[in-house]
Amino acid sequence: MNLIDEDDEKPTRWEKFVEFIMFHFRWVFVVPFLLPLSFLFNTLFEIRNKIIHAVNSAPNAHVRKVGFIQEQLKEWNSNGRKTKLVNARPGWLTMSFRFPLYKENATKIATDKLFDILELDVEKMTVKAEPGVTMGQLSRYLIPLGYTLPVLPELDDLTVGGLINGCGVESGSFKYGMFQHICTGYEVLMSDGELRNIYPDSAAKTEQAKQDNSLFFAIPWSQGTICFLTAATMRIIPCKKYVKLTYKKTETLDEMCEQLTEDSDRYSDKVDFVEALLFTKDKGCIMLGEFSDGPDTQDEVVNPIGRWYKKWFYTHVEDLINKKHESIEYIPLRDYYHRHSKSIFWELRDIVPFGNNVLFRYLMAWMCPPKIAFLKATTPNVLRKLYDRSHVIQDMLVPLDTLEKCIELFHKEIEIYPLWLCPFYLKSQPGLMKLRNATHKMYVDVGAYGVTAKDGYHHERTTRRLESFVRSVNGFQMTYADIYMTRAEYAEMFDRTLYDWKRSTSKCLDAFPDIYDKICRSGRR
């Protein structure tokens, strides 16, 4: 792999000046334009969803929408299957910071109308939804009915399809695993237009059932390179109105790693959520949550952190641990689930530097956050070049027993804080994330988001060093982020055995791009 010469990337003084203005004053565009636009979009979309639920039109509409996609696939087949298939979703709507290059010469299949909740089955304890349904939609729909997903990732705009074809981890994952592990069935369209409903069936006897069983496990992380996902069925569990959240301060890295390992007991009856924030290499906070009906006494604190005037959650956590070694609050359940949405974890601090100011919060924060898609669509090229040189968005998934080494490396290479630490249970199943040396293991998502001022940082060389470490400990890298691994290195990190077999036996090789070509840095701009 040819690495980019850092000297070639040094900006001129004029470019530095323009970048400074664009970076530090981007809020001049975001606040008066993107915030109202985001608020208006969210309001209209919520009204539209309420109407759809009231008239129960989604199931019938789903049949028509799937039929339209089938017609497109049949036309592509009749024209000789000459190009690769991709969805027609514009690049600015994806969660990746980059724009896809692989779509430029491909046949684009319009799947962008699939954003409705289809069915709630309280007997089977499942909910069925189209791939464009967001976590915000699901939490708004399920929680008032007394249910929730076992794993409901934090950001409102994350979609069912993105979390299945990509990856999803949340503070309930230490108990239930990744988002793919709560799925009980997929509805998919193959490249020839065949509609199939597939389920995990360990007792499969017929050849078709065995094929469906293997396809079920091949889809997660495949980035839509095997079939088009048109619906997914997910488990639901009963929930309560509040989360009782305990904040525990840690004062050394060793204490953080030991305590987080101890607290990540998936068999605990008293803990339903586990996550941690590391504010410096040594100072951090572990947060343990449990479903609750609310406080038992008037002295206990109820904190509706989702209200527009409340502090950004991560700053609230840091304030708490600066005052007390341990604190307890009761947080409304939906507020808890989307605790990082308002500030987009901590990315909004660079876009709207005064966004956590009390005056701004009371006067303007009711429109927050700006939609990630709108931010991405309006990022100028000059700012992208700056982000290329200094902006980091990475989620590395490593065994929990290697967390201390991982944080040491992150501190050495990028030194971005806070770091998000989210333990998750990984059981060995067929597929790209198959464990090769264990039947199950506790992993942790180490999330780094923000601008680094670390001397010697180079987006490609530094990322490759992080990737090398992750491979060495049998970890995984979330593929929405920049990936600089070679094809062979990717195959070392992920088990392609089932994936390659399903592509070769399901008419995929001439129909869809290979997954590496979709996720590698050269496939994105």
Rosetta blueprint (number, residue, H / E / L):
1 M L
2 N L
3 L L
4 I L
5 D L
6 E H
7 D H
8 D H
9 E H
10 K L
11 P L
12 T L
13 R H
14 W H
15 E H
16 K H
17 F H
18 V H
19 E H
20 F H
21 I H
22 M H
23 F H
24 H H
25 F L
26 R L
27 W H
28 V H
29 F H
30 V H
31 V H
32 P H
33 F H
34 L H
35 L H
36 P H
37 L H
38 S H
39 F H
40 L H
41 F H
42 N H
43 T H
44 L H
45 F H
46 E H
47 I H
48 R H
49 N H
50 K H
51 I H
52 I H
53 H H
54 A H
55 V H
56 N L
57 S L
58 A H
59 P H
60 N H
61 A H
62 H H
63 V H
64 R H
65 K H
66 V H
67 G H
68 F H
69 I H
70 Q H
71 E H
72 Q H
73 L H
74 K H
75 E H
76 W H
77 N H
78 S H
79 N L
80 G L
81 R L
82 K L
83 T L
84 K L
85 L E
86 V E
87 N E
88 A L
89 R L
90 P L
91 G H
92 W H
93 L H
94 T L
95 M L
96 S L
97 F L
98 R L
99 F L
100 P E
101 L L
102 Y L
103 K L
104 E L
105 N L
106 A L
107 T E
108 K E
109 I E
110 A L
111 T L
112 D L
113 K L
114 L L
115 F L
116 D L
117 I E
118 L E
119 E E
120 L E
121 D E
122 V L
123 E L
124 K L
125 M L
126 T E
127 V E
128 K E
129 A E
130 E L
131 P L
132 G L
133 V L
134 T E
135 M H
136 G H
137 Q H
138 L H
139 S H
140 R H
141 Y H
142 L H
143 I H
144 P H
145 L H
146 G L
147 Y E
148 T E
149 L L
150 P L
151 V L
152 L L
153 P L
154 E L
155 L L
156 D L
157 D L
158 L L
159 T E
160 V H
161 G H
162 G H
163 L H
164 I H
165 N H
166 G L
167 C L
168 G L
169 V L
170 E L
171 S L
172 G L
173 S H
174 F H
175 K H
176 Y H
177 G L
178 M L
179 F H
180 Q H
181 H H
182 I H
183 C E
184 T E
185 G E
186 Y E
187 E E
188 V E
189 L E
190 M L
191 S L
192 D L
193 G L
194 E L
195 L E
196 R E
197 N E
198 I E
199 Y L
200 P L
201 D L
202 S L
203 A L
204 A L
205 K L
206 T L
207 E H
208 Q H
209 A H
210 K H
211 Q H
212 D H
213 N H
214 S H
215 L H
216 F H
217 F H
218 A H
219 I L
220 P L
221 W L
222 S L
223 Q L
224 G L
225 T L
226 I L
227 C L
228 F E
229 L E
230 T E
231 A E
232 A E
233 T E
234 M E
235 R E
236 I L
237 I E
238 P E
239 C L
240 K L
241 K L
242 Y E
243 V E
244 K E
245 L E
246 T E
247 Y E
248 K E
249 K E
250 T E
251 E L
252 T L
253 L H
254 D H
255 E H
256 M H
257 C H
258 E H
259 Q H
260 L H
261 T H
262 E H
263 D H
264 S L
265 D L
266 R L
267 Y L
268 S L
269 D L
270 K L
271 V L
272 D L
273 F E
274 V E
275 E E
276 A E
277 L E
278 L E
279 F L
280 T L
281 K L
282 D L
283 K L
284 G E
285 C E
286 I E
287 M E
288 L E
289 G E
290 E E
291 F E
292 S E
293 D L
294 G L
295 P L
296 D L
297 T L
298 Q L
299 D L
300 E L
301 V L
302 V E
303 N L
304 P L
305 I L
306 G L
307 R L
308 W L
309 Y L
310 K L
311 K L
312 W L
313 F H
314 Y H
315 T H
316 H H
317 V H
318 E H
319 D H
320 L H
321 I H
322 N H
323 K H
324 K L
325 H L
326 E E
327 S E
328 I E
329 E E
330 Y E
331 I E
332 P E
333 L H
334 R H
335 D H
336 Y H
337 Y H
338 H L
339 R L
340 H L
341 S L
342 K L
343 S L
344 I L
345 F L
346 W L
347 E L
348 L H
349 R H
350 D H
351 I H
352 V L
353 P L
354 F L
355 G L
356 N L
357 N L
358 V H
359 L H
360 F H
361 R H
362 Y H
363 L H
364 M L
365 A H
366 W H
367 M H
368 C L
369 P L
370 P L
371 K L
372 I H
373 A H
374 F H
375 L H
376 K H
377 A H
378 T L
379 T L
380 P L
381 N H
382 V H
383 L H
384 R H
385 K H
386 L H
387 Y H
388 D H
389 R H
390 S H
391 H E
392 V E
393 I E
394 Q E
395 D E
396 M E
397 L E
398 V E
399 P E
400 L H
401 D H
402 T H
403 L H
404 E H
405 K H
406 C H
407 I H
408 E H
409 L H
410 F H
411 H H
412 K H
413 E H
414 I L
415 E L
416 I L
417 Y L
418 P L
419 L E
420 W E
421 L E
422 C E
423 P E
424 F E
425 Y E
426 L E
427 K E
428 S L
429 Q L
430 P L
431 G L
432 L L
433 M L
434 K L
435 L L
436 R L
437 N L
438 A L
439 T L
440 H E
441 K E
442 M E
443 Y E
444 V E
445 D E
446 V E
447 G E
448 A E
449 Y E
450 G E
451 V E
452 T L
453 A L
454 K L
455 D L
456 G L
457 Y L
458 H L
459 H H
460 E H
461 R H
462 T H
463 T H
464 R H
465 R H
466 L H
467 E H
468 S H
469 F H
470 V H
471 R H
472 S H
473 V L
474 N L
475 G L
476 F E
477 Q E
478 M L
479 T L
480 Y L
481 A L
482 D L
483 I L
484 Y L
485 M L
486 T L
487 R H
488 A H
489 E H
490 Y H
491 A H
492 E H
493 M H
494 F L
495 D L
496 R L
497 T H
498 L H
499 Y H
500 D H
501 W H
502 K H
503 R H
504 S H
505 T H
506 S L
507 K L
508 C L
509 L L
510 D L
511 A L
512 F L
513 P L
514 D L
515 I H
516 Y H
517 D H
518 K H
519 I H
520 C L
521 R H
522 S H
523 G H
524 R E
525 R L
